Amino acid sequence: MALKNDSSRYGAVSRALHWGIAALVIGIIVFVELHEFFPKDSTERKGLMMLHIQVGMLLFGLTALRLAWRAANPPPAIAPAPQAWEARLATLMHVALYATMLALPVLGVAMAQAGGKPLAFLGTPLPVFLAENKALGKTLKEAHEVVGNIAIGLIAFHAVAAFWHHFVKGDNTLARMLPDWLAGVRPAGR
């Protein structure tokens, strides 16, 4: 199992970061959606939001690590090669996904600080960058929610595109990112 990407497959580090981040993003979405079912100030609601916040900060770090790893390990080629417009759309899609994954935690921390709520990551207090400003906090909360909804749409489009490439186009886009034991699985008739 190669750690680095090669000409036809993502390496183990890229795949672990991709699927780990995907699982954590699903968790973040579940935590924030479930917290709505509990009364304000309840232990359950606070616990789910604490999980949402902690995983969000973890994802910021993992996304930065993924970007650094990607810069040092170019993605493997898609075979057969996509059309130019498809390649441009894929690039735009990846830029948008990474931008939302970096922006959401920054907006979340800024929102909390402007709202007067101190934050810590795994027990270590974060430096305060914004003074309390309730009006700004409300604006940042709205921005966090809008960017979050955009991120959910981008993630859904990303997943649909991967399946479209695999099952309709029959290229290796998805197979490059699958675990070794699934990488050779091809759609029927291919």
N, CA, C and O of each residue as an XYZ file, in Angstrom:
760
protein
N       0.860     -1.174      0.000
C       0.000      0.000      0.000
C       0.906      1.238      0.000
O       1.646      1.485      0.953
N       0.831      1.986     -1.062
C       1.651      3.188     -1.207
C       1.063      4.337     -0.396
O      -0.148      4.559     -0.410
N       1.912      5.055      0.299
C       1.447      6.212      1.065
C       1.167      7.393      0.162
O       0.207      8.132      0.382
N       2.000      7.582     -0.861
C       1.862      8.719     -1.772
C       1.054      8.340     -3.003
O       0.927      7.164     -3.344
N       0.511      9.354     -3.661
C      -0.212      9.145     -4.910
C       0.755      8.650     -5.971
O       1.935      9.002     -5.966
N       0.241      7.824     -6.888
C       1.030      7.470     -8.058
C       0.271      7.943     -9.297
O      -0.675      8.721     -9.171
N       0.651      7.504    -10.455
C       0.050      8.030    -11.678
C      -1.395      7.575    -11.885
O      -2.119      8.174    -12.680
N      -1.829      6.514    -11.175
C      -3.185      6.008    -11.414
C      -4.079      5.953    -10.180
O      -5.293      5.801    -10.311
N      -3.495      6.076     -8.968
C      -4.302      5.953     -7.738
C      -3.840      6.960     -6.696
O      -2.672      7.346     -6.648
N      -4.791      7.378     -5.859
C      -4.431      8.162     -4.690
C      -3.753      7.232     -3.699
O      -4.108      6.058     -3.588
N      -2.777      7.762     -2.982
C      -2.087      6.977     -1.973
C      -2.917      6.855     -0.700
O      -3.985      7.452     -0.568
N      -2.393      6.064      0.227
C      -3.119      5.788      1.468
C      -3.377      7.052      2.283
O      -4.432      7.172      2.904
N      -2.436      7.996      2.295
C      -2.630      9.220      3.079
C      -3.765     10.047      2.479
O      -4.643     10.509      3.206
N      -3.755     10.237      1.166
C      -4.825     11.007      0.517
C      -6.183     10.353      0.743
O      -7.165     11.031      1.045
N      -6.232      9.030      0.595
C      -7.505      8.327      0.788
C      -7.974      8.414      2.237
O      -9.161      8.620      2.493
N      -7.052      8.258      3.187
C      -7.440      8.349      4.607
C      -7.963      9.743      4.937
O      -8.964      9.886      5.639
N      -7.280     10.772      4.428
C      -7.751     12.133      4.684
C      -9.110     12.373      4.028
O      -9.995     12.963      4.647
N      -9.285     11.924      2.789
C     -10.556     12.126      2.077
C     -11.715     11.465      2.821
O     -12.709     12.119      3.139
N     -11.587     10.180      3.096
C     -12.698      9.443      3.714
C     -12.867      9.811      5.178
O     -13.990      9.808      5.680
N     -11.782     10.128      5.877
C     -11.899     10.582      7.263
C     -12.618     11.919      7.355
O     -13.499     12.105      8.194
N     -12.233     12.849      6.483
C     -12.910     14.144      6.445
C     -14.371     13.957      6.071
O     -15.243     14.602      6.654
N     -14.653     13.085      5.109
C     -16.052     12.836      4.705
C     -16.873     12.331      5.892
O     -17.993     12.790      6.112
N     -16.323     11.394      6.649
C     -17.048     10.853      7.810
C     -17.273     11.933      8.870
O     -18.351     12.012      9.461
N     -16.266     12.754      9.106
C     -16.410     13.819     10.102
C     -17.405     14.887      9.650
O     -18.143     15.433     10.470
N     -17.428     15.186      8.355
C     -18.407     16.156      7.839
C     -19.821     15.621      8.035
O     -20.717     16.366      8.431
N     -20.021     14.352      7.765
C     -21.345     13.749      7.998
C     -21.704     13.878      9.479
O     -22.840     14.207      9.822
N     -20.735     13.617     10.348
C     -20.978     13.745     11.786
C     -21.365     15.161     12.174
O     -22.299     15.360     12.950
N     -20.659     16.139     11.643
C     -20.962     17.546     11.952
C     -22.390     17.892     11.551
O     -23.116     18.544     12.300
N     -22.781     17.448     10.364
C     -24.140     17.728      9.877
C     -25.163     17.061     10.784
O     -26.164     17.676     11.151
N     -24.917     15.806     11.147
C     -25.843     15.086     12.032
C     -25.944     15.795     13.389
O     -27.044     15.977     13.910
N     -24.801     16.195     13.961
C     -24.818     16.849     15.269
C     -25.642     18.132     15.248
O     -26.449     18.369     16.147
N     -25.439     18.964     14.221
C     -26.133     20.258     14.189
C     -27.618     20.069     13.892
O     -28.448     20.831     14.388
N     -27.959     19.071     13.096
C     -29.378     18.832     12.812
C     -30.084     18.215     14.019
O     -31.215     18.588     14.334
N     -29.429     17.280     14.691
C     -30.051     16.634     15.854
C     -30.245     17.587     17.026
O     -31.193     17.434     17.797
N     -29.360     18.566     17.169
C     -29.459     19.444     18.343
C     -30.784     20.209     18.359
O     -31.252     20.623     19.420
N     -31.383     20.394     17.188
C     -32.660     21.111     17.086
C     -33.817     20.373     17.771
O     -34.833     20.979     18.110
N     -33.654     19.072     17.970
C     -34.724     18.269     18.572
C     -34.767     18.384     20.101
O     -35.689     17.872     20.735
N     -33.788     19.043     20.679
C     -33.712     19.138     22.128
C     -33.986     20.572     22.579
O     -33.684     21.522     21.857
N     -34.556     20.723     23.772
C     -34.858     22.074     24.276
C     -33.585     22.895     24.473
O     -32.516     22.360     24.767
N     -33.733     24.217     24.302
C     -32.597     25.117     24.547
C     -32.084     24.902     25.957
O     -32.855     24.651     26.883
N     -30.788     25.001     26.105
C     -30.088     24.844     27.379
C     -30.123     23.428     27.937
O     -29.681     23.211     29.065
N     -30.638     22.450     27.178
C     -30.609     21.069     27.666
C     -29.193     20.507     27.509
O     -28.423     20.958     26.662
N     -28.873     19.532     28.328
C     -27.557     18.889     28.280
C     -27.312     18.270     26.912
O     -26.208     18.361     26.375
N     -28.339     17.642     26.347
C     -28.194     16.980     25.045
C     -27.886     17.997     23.941
O     -27.000     17.787     23.113
N     -28.630     19.091     23.950
C     -28.425     20.123     22.924
C     -27.012     20.716     23.031
O     -26.322     20.875     22.025
N     -26.597     21.037     24.244
C     -25.258     21.589     24.455
C     -24.176     20.576     24.051
O     -23.163     20.945     23.457
N     -24.400     19.308     24.376
C     -23.425     18.267     24.029
C     -23.267     18.098     22.528
O     -22.151     17.961     22.026
N     -24.389     18.107     21.811
C     -24.325     17.984     20.353
C     -23.633     19.193     19.722
O     -22.873     19.046     18.765
N     -23.895     20.374     20.252
C     -23.231     21.560     19.715
C     -21.741     21.558     20.053
O     -20.924     22.023     19.258
N     -21.385     21.040     21.224
C     -19.964     20.953     21.571
C     -19.259     19.986     20.614
O     -18.141     20.251     20.172
N     -19.914     18.871     20.299
C     -19.345     17.941     19.313
C     -19.207     18.619     17.950
O     -18.177     18.483     17.290
N     -20.228     19.339     17.535
C     -20.214     20.063     16.253
C     -19.013     21.015     16.196
O     -18.300     21.070     15.195
N     -18.806     21.749     17.265
C     -17.730     22.743     17.325
C     -16.363     22.065     17.348
O     -15.468     22.456     16.598
N     -16.192     21.059     18.194
C     -14.896     20.391     18.302
C     -14.507     19.703     16.987
O     -13.368     19.813     16.534
N     -15.454     19.002     16.389
C     -15.166     18.330     15.118
C     -14.928     19.361     14.018
O     -14.100     19.142     13.133
N     -15.640     20.473     14.065
C     -15.416     21.540     13.086
C     -13.997     22.075     13.148
O     -13.365     22.290     12.113
N     -13.495     22.292     14.354
C     -12.117     22.778     14.484
C     -11.113     21.712     14.046
O     -10.098     22.029     13.426
N     -11.394     20.458     14.364
C     -10.539     19.364     13.897
C     -10.517     19.319     12.373
O      -9.464     19.125     11.764
N     -11.682     19.498     11.766
C     -11.764     19.476     10.306
C     -10.973     20.610      9.667
O     -10.418     20.435      8.582
N     -10.914     21.745     10.305
C     -10.111     22.851      9.783
C      -8.656     22.398      9.653
O      -8.021     22.597      8.617
N      -8.148     21.795     10.705
C      -6.763     21.318     10.687
C      -6.540     20.217      9.669
O      -5.537     20.222      8.955
N      -7.467     19.274      9.598
C      -7.326     18.178      8.634
C      -7.434     18.674      7.198
O      -6.750     18.162      6.311
N      -8.288     19.668      6.964
C      -8.413     20.233      5.617
C      -7.129     20.944      5.219
O      -6.672     20.810      4.084
N      -6.544     21.702      6.146
C      -5.261     22.358      5.860
C      -4.185     21.310      5.573
O      -3.377     21.483      4.661
N      -4.174     20.228      6.347
C      -3.223     19.137      6.113
C      -3.474     18.496      4.748
O      -2.533     18.197      4.012
N      -4.743     18.290      4.418
C      -5.077     17.693      3.114
C      -4.612     18.585      1.968
O      -4.091     18.083      0.972
N      -4.789     19.879      2.088
C      -4.335     20.801      1.047
C      -2.815     20.767      0.907
O      -2.295     20.775     -0.209
N      -2.106     20.729      2.022
C      -0.642     20.658      1.978
C      -0.197     19.340      1.336
O       0.720     19.322      0.515
N      -0.848     18.243      1.714
C      -0.510     16.938      1.145
C      -0.799     16.927     -0.355
O      -0.009     16.401     -1.139
N      -1.915     17.501     -0.746
C      -2.290     17.548     -2.170
C      -1.284     18.373     -2.978
O      -0.967     18.026     -4.116
N      -0.785     19.461     -2.389
C       0.204     20.291     -3.087
C       1.490     19.504     -3.339
O       2.154     19.704     -4.356
N       1.839     18.618     -2.420
C       3.062     17.826     -2.560
C       2.840     16.511     -3.316
O       3.800     15.857     -3.724
N       1.582     16.130     -3.501
C       1.246     14.856     -4.152
C       0.155     15.093     -5.181
O      -1.029     14.985     -4.861
N       0.529     15.410     -6.401
C      -0.477     15.703     -7.427
C      -1.460     14.546     -7.600
O      -1.087     13.379     -7.478
N      -2.725     14.884     -7.886
C      -3.721     13.833     -8.082
C      -3.369     12.948     -9.279
O      -2.783     13.417    -10.255
N      -3.732     11.661     -9.193
C      -3.497     10.782    -10.333
C      -4.393     11.158    -11.513
O      -5.452     11.761    -11.339
N      -3.955     10.797    -12.694
C      -4.697     11.133    -13.912
C      -6.016     10.368    -13.982
O      -6.127      9.238    -13.506
N      -6.994     11.005    -14.577
C      -8.276     10.342    -14.858
C      -8.137      9.672    -16.219
O      -7.668     10.278    -17.183
N      -8.555      8.410    -16.279
C      -8.482      7.672    -17.551
C      -9.841      7.057    -17.848
O     -10.412      6.378    -16.994
N     -10.364      7.284    -19.041
C      -9.858      8.189    -20.062
C      -9.977      9.641    -19.607
O     -10.811      9.987    -18.770
N      -9.122     10.472    -20.180
C      -9.050     11.885    -19.786
C     -10.389     12.586    -20.015
O     -11.050     12.354    -21.027
N     -10.783     13.442    -19.074
C     -12.043     14.170    -19.243
C     -11.903     15.272    -20.295
O     -10.799     15.663    -20.675
N     -13.046     15.749    -20.744
C     -13.039     16.893    -21.649
C     -12.586     18.124    -20.858
O     -12.648     18.138    -19.629
N     -12.137     19.140    -21.565
C     -11.604     20.345    -20.916
C     -12.624     20.982    -19.983
O     -12.267     21.398    -18.881
N     -13.890     21.069    -20.399
C     -14.908     21.695    -19.550
C     -15.132     20.884    -18.287
O     -15.392     21.455    -17.227
N     -15.035     19.551    -18.379
C     -15.204     18.695    -17.199
C     -14.053     18.913    -16.216
O     -14.267     18.977    -15.006
N     -12.849     19.024    -16.738
C     -11.684     19.259    -15.878
C     -11.795     20.607    -15.176
O     -11.485     20.715    -13.990
N     -12.235     21.637    -15.902
C     -12.404     22.971    -15.287
C     -13.482     22.933    -14.213
O     -13.315     23.513    -13.139
N     -14.589     22.252    -14.501
C     -15.673     22.145    -13.521
C     -15.197     21.392    -12.277
O     -15.527     21.776    -11.155
N     -14.430     20.332    -12.471
C     -13.908     19.569    -11.331
C     -12.983     20.436    -10.481
O     -13.043     20.388     -9.252
N     -12.138     21.220    -11.121
C     -11.234     22.114    -10.389
C     -12.041     23.139     -9.593
O     -11.776     23.366     -8.413
N     -13.018     23.749    -10.243
C     -13.874     24.724     -9.565
C     -14.590     24.083     -8.374
O     -14.701     24.687     -7.307
N     -15.067     22.872     -8.568
C     -15.768     22.148     -7.512
C     -14.841     21.901     -6.314
O     -15.237     22.116     -5.169
N     -13.620     21.454     -6.576
C     -12.686     21.194     -5.484
C     -12.302     22.484     -4.756
O     -12.208     22.495     -3.528
N     -12.083     23.552     -5.489
C     -11.773     24.838     -4.858
C     -12.930     25.261     -3.953
O     -12.709     25.698     -2.823
N     -14.161     25.131     -4.448
C     -15.337     25.514     -3.651
C     -15.469     24.638     -2.405
O     -15.770     25.144     -1.324
N     -15.249     23.339     -2.544
C     -15.335     22.441     -1.384
C     -14.297     22.807     -0.326
O     -14.623     22.938      0.853
N     -13.053     22.968     -0.752
C     -12.001     23.331      0.209
C     -12.280     24.691      0.846
O     -12.071     24.873      2.046
N     -12.748     25.639      0.047
C     -13.049     26.975      0.582
C     -14.124     26.903      1.663
O     -14.000     27.550      2.702
N     -15.174     26.123      1.428
C     -16.229     26.024      2.446
C     -15.722     25.291      3.687
O     -16.089     25.645      4.808
N     -14.880     24.270      3.494
C     -14.381     23.518      4.655
C     -13.428     24.353      5.510
O     -13.285     24.104      6.707
N     -12.785     25.333      4.900
C     -11.937     26.244      5.677
C     -12.745     27.413      6.247
O     -12.510     27.849      7.374
N     -13.696     27.914      5.461
C     -14.483     29.077      5.894
C     -15.429     28.745      7.041
O     -15.604     29.561      7.945
N     -16.039     27.571      7.022
C     -17.032     27.250      8.055
C     -16.464     27.274      9.474
O     -17.081     27.882     10.348
N     -15.325     26.645      9.743
C     -14.794     26.738     11.110
C     -14.381     28.159     11.491
O     -14.565     28.577     12.634
N     -13.821     28.902     10.528
C     -13.435     30.288     10.816
C     -14.680     31.109     11.165
O     -14.682     31.861     12.140
N     -15.729     30.959     10.366
C     -16.984     31.663     10.660
C     -17.565     31.224     11.999
O     -18.083     32.045     12.755
N     -17.479     29.931     12.288
C     -18.008     29.415     13.549
C     -17.291     29.994     14.757
O     -17.927     30.402     15.729
N     -15.965     30.027     14.695
C     -15.187     30.599     15.802
C     -15.476     32.095     15.929
O     -15.674     32.598     17.035
N     -15.498     32.800     14.811
C     -15.784     34.237     14.832
C     -17.180     34.503     15.392
O     -17.373     35.433     16.174
N     -18.148     33.684     14.989
C     -19.517     33.825     15.471
C     -19.569     33.664     16.991
O     -20.193     34.463     17.688
N     -18.908     32.628     17.491
C     -18.915     32.389     18.939
C     -18.239     33.529     19.683
O     -18.754     34.001     20.696
N     -17.098     33.972     19.192
C     -16.382     35.046     19.880
C     -17.163     36.352     19.853
O     -17.229     37.056     20.861
N     -17.750     36.679     18.717
C     -18.573     37.893     18.642
C     -19.799     37.768     19.536
O     -20.315     38.768     20.037
N     -20.257     36.552     19.732
C     -21.390     36.318     20.623
C     -21.004     36.274     22.091
O     -21.862     36.080     22.952
N     -19.719     36.452     22.385
C     -19.272     36.470     23.777
C     -19.072     35.095     24.375
O     -19.033     34.949     25.597
N     -18.943     34.075     23.524
C     -18.774     32.704     24.017
C     -17.325     32.265     23.820
O     -16.871     32.124     22.684
N     -16.600     32.050     24.907
C     -15.223     31.587     24.768
C     -15.202     30.155     24.215
O     -16.085     29.350     24.509
N     -14.185     29.860     23.417
C     -14.058     28.531     22.832
C     -12.729     27.907     23.219
O     -11.732     28.593     23.443
N     -12.749     26.586     23.288
C     -11.524     25.824     23.518
C     -11.530     24.657     22.552
O     -12.592     24.141     22.204
N     -10.360     24.240     22.120
C     -10.241     23.040     21.305
C      -9.561     21.976     22.146
O      -8.399     22.110     22.530
N     -10.302     20.927     22.424
C      -9.827     19.824     23.264
C      -9.256     20.334     24.587
O      -8.222     19.865     25.063
N      -9.960     21.307     25.164
C      -9.593     21.840     26.465
C      -8.615     23.002     26.446
O      -8.378     23.630     27.478
N      -8.045     23.295     25.283
C      -7.108     24.417     25.180
C      -7.854     25.647     24.684
O      -8.373     25.641     23.568
N      -7.918     26.709     25.498
C      -8.650     27.909     25.075
C      -8.050     28.507     23.794
O      -6.833     28.561     23.622
N      -8.933     28.945     22.917
C      -8.497     29.610     21.689
C      -8.241     31.073     21.990
O      -8.919     31.661     22.832
N      -7.260     31.674     21.305
C      -7.063     33.114     21.464
C      -8.296     33.862     20.962
O      -8.946     33.431     20.009
N      -8.607     34.965     21.597
C      -9.768     35.755     21.208
C      -9.335     36.760     20.147
O      -8.462     37.598     20.374
N      -9.977     36.650     18.972
C      -9.670     37.537     17.853
C     -10.715     38.632     17.692
O     -10.444     39.685     17.114
N     -11.924     38.370     18.213
C     -13.013     39.330     18.073
C     -13.591     39.680     19.439
O     -13.838     38.802     20.266
N     -13.797     40.951     19.658
C     -14.479     41.389     20.878
C     -15.967     41.078     20.743
O     -16.493     40.907     19.644
N     -16.615     41.013     21.882
C     -18.055     40.737     21.875
C     -18.797     41.833     21.106
O     -18.614     43.027     21.342
N     -19.637     41.379     20.183
C     -20.448     42.274     19.358
C     -21.630     41.435     18.886
O     -21.538     40.732     17.880
N     -22.738     41.510     19.616
C     -23.894     40.641     19.362
C     -24.431     40.787     17.933
O     -24.808     39.792     17.315
N     -24.469     42.017     17.402
C     -24.977     42.222     16.035
C     -24.077     41.525     15.031
O     -24.569     40.879     14.106
N     -22.771     41.646     15.196
C     -21.835     40.961     14.311
C     -21.970     39.450     14.470
O     -21.921     38.709     13.488
N     -22.139     39.001     15.702
C     -22.326     37.575     15.959
C     -23.521     37.009     15.210
O     -23.454     35.912     14.656
N     -24.622     37.769     15.196
C     -25.818     37.331     14.483
C     -25.554     37.261     12.974
O     -25.984     36.315     12.315
N     -24.859     38.246     12.433
C     -24.520     38.255     11.006
C     -23.611     37.077     10.667
O     -23.798     36.416      9.645
N     -22.628     36.820     11.526
C     -21.721     35.695     11.297
C     -22.454     34.359     11.394
O     -22.137     33.420     10.663
N     -23.432     34.274     12.292
C     -24.232     33.047     12.415
C     -24.987     32.788     11.114
O     -25.027     31.659     10.625
N     -25.583     33.835     10.561
C     -26.302     33.688      9.288
C     -25.359     33.282      8.168
O     -25.696     32.431      7.345
N     -24.175     33.889      8.136
C     -23.190     33.537      7.108
C     -22.741     32.084      7.270
O     -22.587     31.368      6.281
N     -22.531     31.650      8.511
C     -22.132     30.261      8.797
C     -23.199     29.292      8.287
O     -22.874     28.268      7.685
N     -24.453     29.611      8.526
C     -25.546     28.744      8.068
C     -25.649     28.718      6.544
O     -25.851     27.653      5.961
N     -25.513     29.872      5.892
C     -25.583     29.926      4.426
C     -24.432     29.131      3.815
O     -24.645     28.324      2.910
N     -23.214     29.357      4.304
C     -22.061     28.624      3.767
C     -22.200     27.134      4.064
O     -21.808     26.300      3.249
N     -22.752     26.799      5.220
C     -23.000     25.394      5.547
C     -23.960     24.738      4.560
O     -23.731     23.611      4.121
N     -25.022     25.436      4.215
C     -25.972     24.896      3.236
C     -25.336     24.778      1.854
O     -25.596     23.818      1.129
N     -24.510     25.746      1.489
C     -23.783     25.652      0.214
C     -22.864     24.429      0.240
O     -22.778     23.691     -0.741
N     -22.182     24.221      1.359
C     -21.280     23.073      1.488
C     -22.042     21.758      1.321
O     -21.558     20.844      0.653
N     -23.220     21.655      1.917
C     -24.022     20.430      1.785
C     -24.369     20.194      0.318
O     -24.296     19.063     -0.163
N     -24.745     21.253     -0.392
C     -25.039     21.121     -1.824
C     -23.816     20.698     -2.612
O     -23.916     19.842     -3.492
N     -22.666     21.279     -2.315
C     -21.428     20.917     -3.012
C     -21.048     19.461     -2.748
O     -20.609     18.752     -3.654
N     -21.218     19.029     -1.517
C     -20.901     17.642     -1.154
C     -21.811     16.682     -1.917
O     -21.352     15.670     -2.446
N     -23.089     17.002     -1.969
C     -24.031     16.150     -2.708
C     -23.657     16.100     -4.188
O     -23.667     15.030     -4.796
N     -23.329     17.254     -4.768
C     -22.927     17.299     -6.177
C     -21.645     16.496     -6.392
O     -21.521     15.786     -7.390
N     -20.707     16.602     -5.480
C     -19.442     15.872     -5.552
C     -19.695     14.359     -5.566
O     -19.106     13.633     -6.368
N     -20.569     13.897     -4.680
C     -20.874     12.462     -4.619
C     -21.590     11.990     -5.884
O     -21.261     10.939     -6.435
N     -22.561     12.764     -6.337
C     -23.285     12.396     -7.568
C     -22.320     12.355     -8.745
O     -22.390     11.446     -9.572
N     -21.421     13.333     -8.828
C     -20.452     13.367     -9.926
C     -19.546     12.136     -9.893
O     -19.240     11.567    -10.940
N     -19.113     11.722     -8.701
C     -18.258     10.536     -8.595
C     -18.979      9.299     -9.117
O     -18.398      8.499     -9.850
N     -20.250      9.144     -8.736
C     -21.014      7.989     -9.226
C     -21.277      8.094    -10.724
O     -21.257      7.082    -11.424
N     -21.522      9.290    -11.221
C     -21.747      9.489    -12.649
C     -20.494      9.086    -13.435
O     -20.575      8.390    -14.446
N     -19.346      9.536    -12.951
C     -18.093      9.157    -13.610
C     -17.918      7.643    -13.611
O     -17.493      7.065    -14.611
N     -18.242      7.008    -12.501
C     -18.023      5.564    -12.365
C     -19.024      4.745    -13.176
O     -18.642      3.859    -13.941
N     -20.308      5.050    -12.998
C     -21.337      4.202    -13.588
C     -21.790      4.625    -14.980
O     -22.251      3.782    -15.750
N     -21.672      5.895    -15.323
C     -22.120      6.368    -16.637
C     -20.931      6.504    -17.586
O     -20.920      5.925    -18.672
N     -19.936      7.274    -17.164
C     -18.764      7.476    -18.034
C     -17.831      6.281    -18.036
O     -17.158      6.022    -19.033
N     -17.783      5.554    -16.937
C     -16.919      4.371    -16.848
C     -15.440      4.703    -16.729
O     -14.594      3.882    -17.083
N     -15.112      5.908    -16.228
C     -13.692      6.239    -16.054
C     -13.242      5.872    -14.639
O     -14.008      5.301    -13.863
N     -12.007      6.202    -14.320
C     -11.431      5.790    -13.038
C     -11.508      6.857    -11.944
O     -10.823      6.743    -10.927
N     -12.327      7.888    -12.137
C     -12.396      8.982    -11.162
C     -12.647      8.462     -9.753
O     -11.903      8.803     -8.833
N     -13.659      7.660     -9.567
C     -13.997      7.131     -8.242
C     -13.005      6.059     -7.814
O     -12.564      6.049     -6.665
N     -12.652      5.166     -8.715
C     -11.754      4.059     -8.365
C     -10.418      4.553     -7.825
O      -9.794      3.872     -7.011
N      -9.966      5.730     -8.266
C      -8.691      6.272     -7.778
C      -8.722      6.539     -6.281
O      -7.679      6.513     -5.628
N      -9.917      6.798     -5.723
C     -10.043      7.176     -4.314
C     -10.566      6.032     -3.446
O     -10.596      6.156     -2.222
N     -10.975      4.931     -4.054
C     -11.523      3.819     -3.280
C     -10.424      3.044     -2.565
O      -9.269      3.055     -2.990
N     -10.790      2.368     -1.473
C      -9.811      1.492     -0.814
C      -9.353      0.407     -1.798
O     -10.056      0.087     -2.756
N      -8.178     -0.144     -1.547
C      -7.605     -1.145     -2.449
C      -8.586     -2.282     -2.744
O      -8.697     -2.713     -3.892
N      -9.292     -2.770     -1.737
C     -10.171     -3.925     -1.930
C     -11.398     -3.597     -2.780
O     -12.060     -4.509     -3.276
N     -11.714     -2.312     -2.958
C     -12.847     -1.913     -3.799
C     -12.427     -1.306     -5.146
O     -13.247     -1.163     -6.052
N     -11.167     -0.959     -5.264
C     -10.697     -0.204     -6.428
C     -10.958     -0.925     -7.752
O     -11.204     -0.269     -8.765
N     -10.912     -2.234     -7.765
C     -11.100     -2.980     -9.018
C     -12.549     -3.240     -9.365
O     -12.829     -3.777    -10.436
N     -13.478     -2.878     -8.499
C     -14.894     -3.140     -8.753
C     -15.364     -2.219     -9.866
O     -15.257     -0.998     -9.748
N     -15.869     -2.774    -10.915
C     -16.356     -2.006    -12.069
C     -17.841     -2.259    -12.235
O     -18.339     -3.311    -11.834
N     -18.551     -1.312    -12.818
C     -19.969     -1.508    -13.085
C     -20.172     -2.670    -14.059
O     -19.303     -2.966    -14.880
N     -21.322     -3.315    -13.956
C     -21.642     -4.428    -14.854
C     -21.529     -3.961    -16.305
O     -21.938     -2.852    -16.648
N     -20.968     -4.829    -17.150
C     -20.878     -4.514    -18.581
C     -19.671     -3.678    -18.951
O     -19.538     -3.297    -20.114
N     -18.791     -3.378    -18.023
C     -17.601     -2.550    -18.334
C     -16.361     -3.407    -18.275
O     -15.257     -2.913    -18.503
